[in-house]
Amino acid sequence: MEYRIPPKDSVLNSTYEHLPGFMMFDSARVSPHSFLELITKCGEGDEVAFSLSVDTLKKMGALEYNQFFHRNDLIKGKLKILKIFKGEEEANADYKKEIDLEKKRELDLLKNYVKEKGITTKELPSGVLVQIEREGEGSKPDSGKTVQVLYKGYFPNGKVFDSNNDPKSPNKNPLTIQVGTGGVIPGMDEGIRNFGKGGKGKIFIPAMMGYGPSGQPPVILPWANLIFDVEVIEMMATPPPPPASAPQMPPMRR
């Protein structure tokens, strides 16, 4: 499925050439003025185009006018029914197969990128690629360690989306990462474990190890592969959490 909005046909979201959308469909719970209304009229292999009125969706309370949606706009979309599953088990098996294909697509793009750039990397178990320019001192950070990192994040086309290592950037504070706690995207958490204090290099992150099909609009679009230049400037043990305070007992009464 794909959504576009005029006048420049900006893509709002698309699963074409990526992981297809999987959904449990209940015809009794279809909201009006939705592409789901079309599914009741479609069979396996059917492909349809549709338009949704932004003004109508606004009146229904489904969205508000903003930088993307304006009066008199139409949201144009298309969808194709790839397969209708007989049960949840069959759907789950196909979903796992499509996940593997999506991961391979993303990794192939990154491998082609580093090959064209003449960059030597090592591949981590998840598919994250790491170029180590300087390993750094001492042990590498693992779960239970905290690192402070200077970074620049950009897309394969070179466009920078965030940085704390640029004099022109408003964000100049080191990024503090508590490794293994889920505080950063999985690809960064896995990649940063390859650098000791003073370590420097690049981390190439497939979309499924980054922001995946959701992205972080409007800065990071869905299915975006990411690249980070990183430098670990400090590493320390993560301090233990403060002890839980004792429950307050009500005063004794005589």
N, C-alpha and C positions, 0 to 999 in steps of 0.2 A: 504494500500500500504506500501511496505517496501523496503528500499535501503540498500544494503550491499556492502562492498568493500574488496577484498582479500588483503593480504594473510591470515589475521586472521579473516576474515568475520566480521569486525567491522561494527556495525549498524550506518549508517549515519542518518537515519530517519525512523520512522515506525508509522503507525496508528493502527497496529494490536493490539488487546486488549485495545485499547483506542478509542477516538473519531474518527469515520471514516471521511475521507476527502469528502467534498461536493464541487462540481464544476459545473459551467455552461459550457457545452461543445459545441464548434462551430467547426465543421469539416473543415470549410474553413480557420481556423486560427491555424492549427496544425503545429508546427515547425518540421523540419526534425530531425531524430535521437533522437526522444523523445518517452517516453512510451505512449504519447497520440495517436501516430499512431496506437497503438494496440486497442484502445477503439472502433474505427470504425468497428472492426472485432469481438467485444465481445457483448454478450447479458447478461441479468440479470442472476446472479448466476455463470457466467464464471470466472475461475481463471487461470491466465497465469503467466509464468516466462519470464524474459527478461534480456538481457545484453546490456550495453552501453559502447562503446570504449572511454576511456579517451583521447586517441590520436586524435580520430575523433572530440570529443567535443572541444579539444584544438584548432584544425585547424579551427573549426567553430567560435572560439572566445567565446564559452559558459563557459569555465573555464580555469584556469591556473594550471600548475604543482605546487604542494606544498607538505606539510607534509602528506596530505591525498591522493592526486592524483599524480601518477607517470606514466612514460612512460610504455606502454604495459599493464597497468591496465585495468580491466573490472569492471564496476559498475554493480552488479547483483541485480535484484529486482523482486518482485512479486506483483501482484495486483488481487483483486477480486471485481467484480461488484456486490455490494449488492442489489442495487435497482435503477431502472430508473424511475424518477418521471415524472408525466404528466404535472406538472406546478410548479410555484414558491411557491404557497401557500402550496401544499403538501410537498415540500422539506423543507420549513421553519418549519412546524409542526414536521417533523421527526428530523430535526436538534435540536430543543428544547428538544425533548425526549432524544436524544443521549447526549446532554449536561448534563442533569440531571443524566443519567447513569454514565457518566464519573466522575462527582463530587462525586457520591456515591462510585464508585470504589476507588477513591483516599482517601476519608474519611475513608472507611473501612480499608484500609491498615494502615493509621495512628492510628486508634483506636486499631487495633490489635497490633501495635507496642507499644503503651503506656501501653496496658494491659499486654503484655509480660514483659515489663520493670517495672511493678508495679508503674506506674506514674499516679497520680490523676490530671485530667485536667478538665477545663470547655470548652464547645463547644460554639463558637461564631456563629452568624446567618449565616455567609458565609461558615462555616465548619472548620474554623481555630480553632485549639485546643491550650489552654494556660495553662501552669503550673505556678502558682504564688508561688514562694518560699518566697518572701518578697514584700508586696504591695507598700511600699514606703510611703513618707510623703505627706500630703496635697491632693489637688485635682488631678484627673487624667487628662492627656493631651487630648484635643480635638482639633477640627479645630480652627486654630488661635494661637496655641501654638507651640513652638519649643523645642525639646528635644535633648540632647546629649547622645549618647548611646555607651557603650562598647558591643561588640558582637563577637560571634563565630558561623559561619554558616557551617553546615555539613549535609550529607545525612544520611538516616536511617541505612546505613551500617557502619556508623561511620567515613567515610572519610571527612576530613575538606576541604572545598573549599575556605573559606575566614575567616579572623579574624583580629580584631584590639585589641584583648585582650590576645595576646600571645607574650612573649618576643622575640620569634624567627620570628615573622611575620614582614615583611617590612612595613606593614600598622599599625601604632600605634596611629593614631589620632582618637579621638572620632567621631562617625558618627553623623552628624547634620541632624535631620529630622524635616521638617516643616509639621506638621500633617495636612492631608487633602488636600495637594497640588499635590499629585501624584508623589512626588519625589522618592519614594521607591515602591517596589512591593506591591500590595494591601494587602496581608496577613500580611506583616510587619506593614503597616500603621494601620490596624485594631487591630493587636495584641498588639502593643506598647501602645495603649490607656488604657490598663489595669494596667499600672504601674505608680505610682507617683515617685517623686524624691527619689532616693535611692532604687527604686523597682528593683527586680531581679527575673528571671525565665526563662522559655523556651516557644518558640512559634513554633508550629507544623503547617506547611503551605502546604496545598494540592497544587498540580501542577497548577491547574486552578486559584489559588490565588497567584501563583508565576510567573514563566516564561513560563508556559503552553506548548503548542505543539511546540514552537520555541526553548525554552531553551536559554542558553547563551554559545554555543559551543566555544571552546572544553571543558570548565570547567563544565558547567551545561548542561546536555543532555536534550532533549525534555522529557516532562512528568515526571520530577523529583520532588518528594516531598522533602521539605526542613525543616530543624530544625535549630533554632537559640537560643543559650544561650544569654540572653540580661541582661544588667544592665543600668538603667537610672541614669546618674551621674549629670545631670542638666536639669532644665526645666524653660523656660521663655516665656513671650509673644513674638510673632513674631512681629518685628518692621514693621510699615506700610511702604508701598513702597514710594519712594521719589515722591513729586508732579511733575506732568508733566510740563516741561518747556513751557513757553509761546511762541507761534509761533513768529518767527522773521518777522516783517513787513518791507517791502522795504522802503527805505528813501523817504520822500515826495519830489516831484519835483515842482519847481515853473514854 
